[in-house]
Amino acid sequence: MAPLSPILSHFYSHHRNHYWLISQEPVLCCTILMISSRYHTLPGVGGASRGFFIHQRLWQHCQHLIMRVMLGQEKGSKAKTRTVGTIEALLVMSEWHPRSLHFPPESDGWDSDLMMDNTPEHHDSTSPDSSVSASSRWLEDVIEPARRSDRMSWMLLGSGLTLAHELGIFDTDDSRAKSLISSPEGEHHGFPVEETMNFPRHRIRQLLYVFINQLASRLGCMSLMPQSLNHSIVAPSSLNTGIDEWQTFMNSWIELTKLAKSVTDMFFPSATFTRQQLHSGRYIGLLDHFRPLLSQWRQKHLDSKRKCGALHIFPAPLTVYIHRPLTAFR
C-alpha cells in the first residue's frame, strides 16, 4: 500500500533500516504493523483469525502510544514518542484506519444506554414505516462510518500539527529543530549535514498542508493551518531533495489543494451565501470561472506527463464537491 500514499518514503522499505524503525520510532513502527495486519492475510491454518487478533492487539498498543503523546508522558529511553516519525504515523492513521473504527467501542460501564428506564415504550407494529427504517439503515451503514472516519482523521491531523509546532517543523530558526529532530533518512539520501534536518521538515510541512486543508474543505471547517504559514509551505524549496518523483507529485497535489481551498472560500463561505448564489443564478458564473482553472491543472499535471494512478483520482472529488449544491437545488 505504500506506493499509493506519499506519506512514507522508501527509507524503511530497506531491511537495513528496520533497526532504526524498531528502536527509535515506536509509534511509526506499531502503526505500520497495525495497518499491515489489517490488509495482509497470514498464511497457514487460521491465518485470517490470527490476523484479526494481531491487528486488534497492535491497535490497542497504538492507542496507548497515542495517549502517551497526548498527555506528554515521555519515557526516559531512546525510543521517543514525540518525533517526526510520530507525525508520519498520525498521517498514516488518518489515511488508513484500524478495523475497529467500523465497530462500536468497547463498553466502559458509563454508557447511558445501560441505565434502567421505566418509561413505557409504545410501538405501533401495525403500521411500520419502511422508509424510516431504510433511511436509518443508510445512516448507520454509510453516513455514520464516513463521519467517524472524518472525525478520527481531523483529530489525528490536529495532533500531528501540534506536535510539528513543538518540534520546530515550521520555525524559520533552526536552533530548536536541531536539538529535537534527528533523521537518518536525510543521511540515507546523501544530503549534507545541514540539509539532513531540513529534509524531514520539508516533507512534513507539505504533507500537513495538503492533508489538513483538504479535510477542512471536505468537512466545511476552518483550516487548522495558520494562514501566515501558507506562503512558506507552498513556495518552492531551495532544498535539493534528490527525490524528483515525490516532489513533482507533491507540487501537483499542493496546487490542487490550493484550488480546493479557493473553491471553499469562493463557493461556500457560508450556507446563506451559497443559497443566495443558487437562487440568483450567479453560482453558474462561479463554476464557469473555476472550470478553466481545473482544466489547466489537468493539462499541466495529467495530460502532458505520465503520472501515477492516484493523481488521476484526486480531481474527481473536487468536481463532485463544487457541483453538489446544484444537485441538491433541483
Secondary structure, DSSP 8 states (H G I E B T S, - for coil): -GGG-SSS-SGGGSGGGHHHHHHH-HHHHHHHHHHHHHH---SSTTHHHHHHHHHHHHHHHHHHHHHHHHHT---SSS--SSSHHHHHHHHHHHHS--GGGGS-----S--GGGS---S-----TTS--HHHHHHHHHIIIIIHHHHHHHHHHHHHHHHHHHHHHHTTTT-SS-HHHHHH---HHHHHTT--HHHHTHHHHHHHHHHHHHHHHHHHHHHT---SS-HHHHHHHHS--SS--S-HHHHHHHHHHHHHHHHHHHHHHHH-S-HHHHHHHHHHTHHHHHHHHHHHHHHHHHIIIIISS---HHHHHTHHHHHHHHHHHHHHH-
